[in-house]
Amino acid sequence: MERRYLADYDALGLPPDEAIRAVLARADADPQSRLDLDRVSFQPMPMLADELDCHAPNFIVVAMDGAGNAFGFYVDPKVLRTIGMPWVLWDHEEDALLHVADDTGEFFSRLLDAHLQWKPDDPSARRVREVLTELGLQLGAPGSSPPGFRDGKPAAWLPAGPLSH
């Protein structure tokens, strides 16, 4: 099956993030990389948030986590000027956005560390880290992320949930 993650992402017309473009291109071309990403709870699925029935303004989905939640960028002109395109998690049960990382390298560092807390010896996480490093992403040392990845970080710029009301 031909993958089109990068084309779907580019069709969204986002400001450039070459790191995620490289990750999606690898997932398109390399079935093992795609499978490893899936195993660490990053299933590429670039789309508008409304396609998930998430009515969060400025949220663009990049991937799903396999449990109904979505990861993606928060793209707001004011936030772009100050911190760029931060990564957020849409928690489908709470219908809320949570700030999880300021950039793509931090996002994957925190995602991998959170995954390894759950599955400490997962070879998929090691392979994902190797691929990301090969692609030029600046990752934190394994295990260096603060706890609470899925709890999010403070972000006054996020809309309060629930978002569907």
Secondary structure by P-SEA (a helix, b strand, c coil): ccccaaaaaaaacccccaaaaaaaaaaaccaaaaaaaaaacbbbbbccccccccccccccccccccccbbbbbbccaaaaacccbbbbbbcccccbbbbccccaaaaaaaaaaaaaaaccccaaaaaaaaaaaaacccccccccccccccccccccccccccccc
